[in-house]
Amino acid sequence: MTKTTREQHKKPPVIDCDIHNTLASETVLYPYLSERWRKHHSMVGTTDRVGAYIPRAQPFGARYDAWTPSGHRPGSDLDFLREQLLDTFNIEYGVLNCLTPVCEMPNLAYAAAWASAVNDWQIEEWLEKEPRLRASMVVACDDAEFTTAEINRLAKHPGFVQILLLARTMEPLGRRRYWKMYEAAVEHDLPIGIHFTGVGVGAITAVGRPSHYIEDHAGMTQAFQTQVTSLVCEGVFEQFPTLKVALIEGGFAWLPPLMWRLDRAWKKLQDEVPELKRLPSEYIRDHFWVTTQPIEEPPKQEYFDQLLAQLNLDDKLMFATDYPHWDFDSPDQALPKNLEPTLKRKIMADNARAFYRF
């Protein structure tokens, strides 16, 4: 056993719930697309409104050192990802969240074909080549028929562990247009992952377009709060009592005040939503998991301890690096040093192992 291998075995296990694999170029999907959609792409490309509507401080939102030595896009080279992330930090399992412009495509048939191509590409180029990796299933979520067909096609593949949505969707995710997707998810025992970003149908904030990337980055919690509120108040969890949802890269310090506010409002307005049988906070605690990155970092350890106590989600907080993005959280530095060892192990690996059934 080499010295490096011995050192890796000494490190505690880490399960990374947010790794971003990236297309080296959009044409790498051509082998997985029909002639019709290859021709369509060659004529119109993809419609990535995220880049058009949100100022970016860094190409692909990436770390400077995540570009490969040969100049390939960050997250596009499996060998480099192994070297820089999986091997360096003793990653036991990593969940791939491929952020493609599927949810920004107005042509839903094209979006569905693109989603299927991305998923097939993930199988062949990532899952079959690296046993430590699992993947989120990309779907054209705004069309129920296309989405359920894709879920049914791939649900039995052991490499896919959740269905990937973006935080900003065309409508709030509690709406009935998305219920067929939840029905398929529950049928196949797949959780829903809601990830940072997206554009949706209108302005990306409640009052219009921001001027700077920092506004979008810090304000994304508006979208997450809207989605949590919608899923609870529209009765999704009464209809689908086994549905599980992971909030990925959305922070979590905003959850306690949202729960308090919703509970207070429900006590006065519950006649409006008679399908809700319990306090909103109870649905949230039962059905939502959260990832650490970008973890809120109060100036004192005691404040962080108070936040965890308010959340009462010791079994539902999961570690994520957000590799290869600029705000990457290193597994050996992300959490407070004085965190109780049992809780730290839960966050770093055990909670995700239970959630994804690794």
C-alpha positions as CSV (number, residue, x, y, z in Angstrom):
1,M,0.0,0.0,0.0
2,T,1.4,3.4,-1.0
3,K,1.7,6.3,1.3
4,T,-1.0,8.2,-0.6
5,T,-3.3,5.2,-0.3
6,R,-2.7,4.9,3.5
7,E,-3.4,8.6,3.9
8,Q,-6.6,8.3,2.1
9,H,-7.8,5.3,4.2
10,K,-7.2,7.5,7.3
11,K,-9.5,10.2,6.1
12,P,-13.2,10.0,7.1
13,P,-15.6,9.1,4.4
14,V,-17.2,11.9,2.4
15,I,-20.3,11.8,0.2
16,D,-20.4,14.8,-2.1
17,C,-24.0,15.6,-3.1
18,D,-23.2,18.3,-5.7
19,I,-20.6,17.7,-8.4
20,H,-21.1,19.5,-11.7
21,N,-20.1,17.5,-14.8
22,T,-20.1,19.6,-17.9
23,L,-20.2,19.1,-21.7
24,A,-16.8,19.8,-23.3
25,S,-18.9,21.2,-26.1
26,E,-22.6,20.8,-27.0
27,T,-21.6,18.6,-30.0
28,V,-20.5,15.8,-27.7
29,L,-24.2,15.0,-27.5
30,Y,-24.6,14.3,-31.2
31,P,-24.0,10.5,-30.9
32,Y,-27.0,10.5,-28.5
33,L,-29.3,12.7,-30.6
34,S,-31.4,11.6,-33.6
35,E,-30.6,13.2,-37.0
36,R,-33.6,15.5,-36.6
37,W,-32.3,17.0,-33.4
38,R,-28.7,17.1,-34.5
39,K,-29.8,19.2,-37.5
40,H,-32.0,21.3,-35.3
41,H,-29.1,22.0,-32.9
42,S,-26.8,22.9,-35.8
43,M,-29.3,25.5,-36.9
44,V,-30.5,27.1,-33.6
45,G,-28.2,25.8,-30.9
46,T,-29.6,25.9,-27.4
47,T,-31.4,28.7,-25.6
48,D,-29.4,29.4,-22.4
49,R,-31.2,32.3,-21.0
50,V,-29.3,32.0,-17.7
51,G,-26.2,33.5,-19.4
52,A,-28.3,36.3,-21.0
53,Y,-30.3,37.3,-17.9
54,I,-27.8,36.9,-15.1
55,P,-24.4,38.8,-15.0
56,R,-21.6,36.3,-14.5
57,A,-18.4,37.0,-12.6
58,Q,-16.5,34.0,-13.9
59,P,-16.9,31.8,-17.1
60,F,-19.0,28.7,-16.2
61,G,-19.0,29.9,-12.6
62,A,-15.8,27.9,-12.2
63,R,-12.6,28.0,-10.1
64,Y,-9.6,29.2,-12.0
65,D,-7.7,25.9,-11.3
66,A,-10.6,23.8,-12.5
67,W,-9.7,24.3,-16.2
68,T,-7.8,21.2,-17.3
69,P,-4.1,21.5,-18.3
70,S,-5.3,21.0,-21.9
71,G,-7.8,23.9,-21.6
72,H,-11.0,21.9,-21.4
73,R,-14.0,23.3,-19.6
74,P,-14.2,22.8,-15.8
75,G,-16.0,19.6,-15.0
76,S,-15.7,18.1,-18.5
77,D,-12.8,15.8,-17.9
78,L,-13.4,12.7,-15.7
79,D,-9.7,12.0,-15.2
80,F,-9.0,15.5,-14.0
81,L,-12.1,15.4,-11.8
82,R,-10.8,12.2,-10.2
83,E,-7.5,13.8,-9.5
84,Q,-8.7,17.1,-8.2
85,L,-11.7,15.9,-6.2
86,L,-12.5,12.2,-5.8
87,D,-9.0,11.0,-5.0
88,T,-7.8,14.1,-3.1
89,F,-10.7,14.1,-0.7
90,N,-11.4,10.4,-0.4
91,I,-14.9,10.8,-1.9
92,E,-16.9,7.6,-1.3
93,Y,-19.7,8.7,-3.6
94,G,-20.4,11.8,-5.6
95,V,-23.7,12.9,-7.1
96,L,-23.5,14.5,-10.5
97,N,-25.8,17.5,-11.2
98,C,-25.3,18.4,-14.9
99,L,-26.7,21.9,-15.4
100,T,-27.8,22.1,-19.0
101,P,-30.3,24.6,-20.5
102,V,-33.1,22.0,-20.8
103,C,-35.5,24.1,-18.6
104,E,-34.8,27.2,-20.7
105,M,-35.8,25.6,-24.1
106,P,-39.2,26.8,-25.3
107,N,-39.4,23.9,-27.7
108,L,-40.3,21.1,-25.3
109,A,-39.8,18.3,-27.7
110,Y,-36.3,19.5,-28.3
111,A,-35.8,19.9,-24.5
112,A,-36.9,16.3,-24.0
113,A,-34.5,15.0,-26.7
114,W,-31.7,17.0,-25.2
115,A,-32.4,15.7,-21.7
116,S,-32.4,12.1,-22.9
117,A,-29.1,12.7,-24.7
118,V,-27.5,14.2,-21.6
119,N,-28.6,11.3,-19.5
120,D,-27.3,8.7,-22.0
121,W,-24.0,10.7,-22.2
122,Q,-23.8,10.6,-18.4
123,I,-24.2,6.8,-18.4
124,E,-21.6,6.1,-21.0
125,E,-19.0,8.8,-20.2
126,W,-19.3,9.0,-16.4
127,L,-21.3,6.3,-14.6
128,E,-19.9,3.3,-16.5
129,K,-16.3,4.7,-16.1
130,E,-16.3,5.6,-12.4
131,P,-18.0,3.5,-9.8
132,R,-17.9,6.2,-7.2
133,L,-20.2,8.4,-9.2
134,R,-24.0,8.6,-9.3
135,A,-26.1,11.0,-11.3
136,S,-29.2,13.2,-11.2
137,M,-31.7,12.5,-14.1
138,V,-32.2,15.6,-16.3
139,V,-35.8,16.0,-17.4
140,A,-37.9,18.5,-19.5
141,C,-40.0,19.2,-16.4
142,D,-42.5,21.5,-18.0
143,D,-44.0,18.7,-20.1
144,A,-45.6,15.9,-18.0
145,E,-45.6,13.3,-20.9
146,F,-41.9,13.8,-21.8
147,T,-40.9,13.9,-18.1
148,T,-42.7,10.7,-17.0
149,A,-41.4,8.9,-20.1
150,E,-37.8,9.7,-19.3
151,I,-38.3,8.8,-15.6
152,N,-39.8,5.4,-16.6
153,R,-37.0,4.8,-19.2
154,L,-34.2,5.3,-16.7
155,A,-35.6,4.7,-13.2
156,K,-34.2,1.1,-13.0
157,H,-30.7,2.2,-13.9
158,P,-28.7,2.1,-10.6
159,G,-26.6,5.1,-11.5
160,F,-29.5,7.6,-11.3
161,V,-30.4,8.6,-7.7
162,Q,-32.7,11.6,-8.1
163,I,-34.6,13.8,-10.6
164,L,-33.0,17.2,-11.2
165,L,-35.0,20.5,-11.3
166,L,-33.8,24.1,-11.1
167,A,-34.9,26.5,-8.4
168,R,-36.5,28.9,-10.9
169,T,-39.2,27.1,-12.9
170,M,-41.9,28.2,-15.3
171,E,-44.5,27.9,-12.4
172,P,-44.2,27.2,-8.7
173,L,-43.5,23.5,-8.3
174,G,-46.6,22.8,-6.2
175,R,-48.8,23.3,-9.2
176,R,-50.6,20.3,-10.6
177,R,-48.8,20.5,-14.0
178,Y,-45.9,18.9,-12.1
179,W,-47.9,16.2,-10.2
180,K,-47.4,13.5,-12.9
181,M,-43.7,13.9,-12.4
182,Y,-44.1,13.4,-8.6
183,E,-46.3,10.4,-9.2
184,A,-43.6,8.8,-11.3
185,A,-40.9,9.8,-8.8
186,V,-42.8,8.1,-6.0
187,E,-43.6,5.1,-8.1
188,H,-39.9,4.5,-8.6
189,D,-38.8,5.7,-5.2
190,L,-36.7,8.6,-6.6
191,P,-36.3,11.9,-4.7
192,I,-36.5,15.3,-6.4
193,G,-33.4,17.5,-6.3
194,I,-34.0,21.3,-6.7
195,H,-30.8,23.0,-7.6
196,F,-29.6,26.6,-7.6
197,T,-30.1,28.6,-10.9
198,G,-32.7,28.8,-13.6
199,V,-34.6,31.7,-15.1
200,G,-38.2,30.8,-15.2
201,V,-40.8,32.8,-17.1
202,G,-40.4,36.3,-15.6
203,A,-37.9,38.5,-13.8
204,I,-35.4,36.5,-11.7
205,T,-36.3,38.4,-8.5
206,A,-39.6,39.4,-7.1
207,V,-39.0,43.0,-8.2
208,G,-37.1,42.7,-11.5
209,R,-33.7,42.0,-12.9
210,P,-30.6,42.5,-10.7
211,S,-27.6,44.5,-11.9
212,H,-24.9,42.3,-10.5
213,Y,-24.1,38.6,-10.0
214,I,-23.8,39.0,-6.3
215,E,-27.5,40.0,-6.1
216,D,-28.5,36.9,-8.0
217,H,-26.2,34.7,-6.0
218,A,-27.2,35.9,-2.5
219,G,-30.9,36.3,-3.5
220,M,-31.5,32.8,-4.9
221,T,-33.0,31.9,-1.6
222,Q,-36.1,33.8,-2.7
223,A,-36.7,31.0,-5.3
224,F,-36.1,28.2,-2.9
225,Q,-38.5,29.7,-0.3
226,T,-41.2,30.0,-3.0
227,Q,-40.7,26.4,-4.0
228,V,-40.9,25.1,-0.5
229,T,-44.0,27.2,0.3
230,S,-45.7,26.1,-3.0
231,L,-45.0,22.4,-2.5
232,V,-46.4,22.5,1.1
233,C,-49.4,24.8,0.5
234,E,-50.6,23.1,-2.7
235,G,-50.9,19.9,-0.8
236,V,-48.2,17.9,-2.7
237,F,-47.1,16.0,0.4
238,E,-50.7,15.0,1.3
239,Q,-51.0,13.7,-2.3
240,F,-47.6,12.1,-2.3
241,P,-46.7,11.3,1.3
242,T,-43.5,9.4,0.5
243,L,-42.0,12.1,-1.8
244,K,-38.6,13.4,-0.7
245,V,-37.0,16.6,-1.9
246,A,-33.4,17.8,-1.6
247,L,-32.6,21.5,-1.7
248,I,-29.2,21.8,-3.4
249,E,-27.0,24.8,-3.2
250,G,-29.7,27.0,-1.7
251,G,-28.4,27.4,1.9
252,F,-30.5,26.6,4.8
253,A,-30.4,29.4,7.4
254,W,-33.6,30.8,6.0
255,L,-35.6,27.7,6.8
256,P,-36.4,28.3,10.5
257,P,-38.0,31.7,10.0
258,L,-39.9,30.5,7.0
259,M,-41.3,27.6,9.0
260,W,-42.3,29.9,11.9
261,R,-43.9,32.4,9.5
262,L,-45.8,29.6,7.6
263,D,-47.0,28.0,10.8
264,R,-48.3,31.3,12.1
265,A,-50.1,32.1,8.9
266,W,-51.6,28.6,8.6
267,K,-53.1,28.8,12.1
268,K,-55.2,31.8,10.9
269,L,-55.7,30.8,7.2
270,Q,-56.0,27.0,7.3
271,D,-59.6,27.2,6.0
272,E,-58.0,28.3,2.7
273,V,-56.0,25.1,2.5
274,P,-58.1,22.4,4.1
275,E,-56.0,19.6,2.5
276,L,-53.2,20.5,4.9
277,K,-53.7,18.3,8.0
278,R,-50.6,19.4,9.9
279,L,-48.4,22.5,10.5
280,P,-46.4,23.5,7.5
281,S,-43.2,23.1,9.5
282,E,-44.0,19.4,10.0
283,Y,-44.2,18.8,6.3
284,I,-41.0,20.6,5.8
285,R,-39.2,18.6,8.5
286,D,-40.5,15.3,7.1
287,H,-40.0,15.9,3.4
288,F,-37.0,18.2,2.8
289,W,-33.3,17.6,3.0
290,V,-30.7,20.3,2.5
291,T,-27.1,20.5,1.4
292,T,-24.3,22.4,3.1
293,Q,-23.0,24.4,0.2
294,P,-23.2,27.4,0.3
295,I,-23.1,27.0,4.1
296,E,-24.1,30.0,6.1
297,E,-21.1,31.0,8.3
298,P,-22.0,33.1,11.3
299,P,-19.1,34.9,13.1
300,K,-19.4,32.7,16.3
301,Q,-19.6,29.0,16.7
302,E,-22.5,29.4,19.1
303,Y,-24.6,31.0,16.4
304,F,-24.1,28.1,14.1
305,D,-25.0,25.7,16.9
306,Q,-28.2,27.7,17.5
307,L,-29.1,27.5,13.8
308,L,-28.7,23.7,13.8
309,A,-30.9,23.5,16.9
310,Q,-33.6,25.6,15.3
311,L,-33.5,23.5,12.1
312,N,-33.7,20.2,14.0
313,L,-32.5,18.5,10.8
314,D,-29.5,16.6,12.1
315,D,-30.5,13.7,9.9
316,K,-31.2,15.7,6.8
317,L,-28.2,18.0,6.3
318,M,-25.9,16.6,3.6
319,F,-22.4,17.7,2.5
320,A,-21.7,19.2,-0.9
321,T,-18.7,20.8,-2.5
322,D,-20.2,22.4,-5.6
323,Y,-17.1,21.3,-7.6
324,P,-15.8,22.9,-9.9
325,H,-17.5,26.2,-9.1
326,W,-15.8,29.2,-7.7
327,D,-17.4,28.9,-4.2
328,F,-16.3,25.3,-3.9
329,D,-16.4,24.0,-0.3
330,S,-13.4,21.8,0.6
331,P,-14.4,18.8,2.7
332,D,-11.6,19.4,5.2
333,Q,-12.5,23.0,5.7
334,A,-16.2,23.6,5.2
335,L,-17.6,22.7,8.6
336,P,-16.8,24.4,11.9
337,K,-13.9,22.7,13.6
338,N,-15.6,22.2,16.9
339,L,-18.7,20.4,15.5
340,E,-19.7,17.4,17.5
341,P,-18.0,14.3,15.8
342,T,-21.2,12.2,15.4
343,L,-23.1,15.1,13.8
344,K,-20.1,15.8,11.6
345,R,-20.0,12.2,10.3
346,K,-23.8,12.4,9.7
347,I,-23.4,15.6,7.6
348,M,-20.3,14.5,5.7
349,A,-21.6,11.0,4.7
350,D,-24.2,9.2,6.7
351,N,-27.2,11.4,5.9
352,A,-26.6,11.2,2.2
353,R,-26.0,7.5,2.4
354,A,-29.4,7.0,3.9
355,F,-31.1,9.5,1.6
356,Y,-29.7,8.0,-1.7
357,R,-29.5,4.5,-0.3
358,F,-25.8,4.1,-1.0
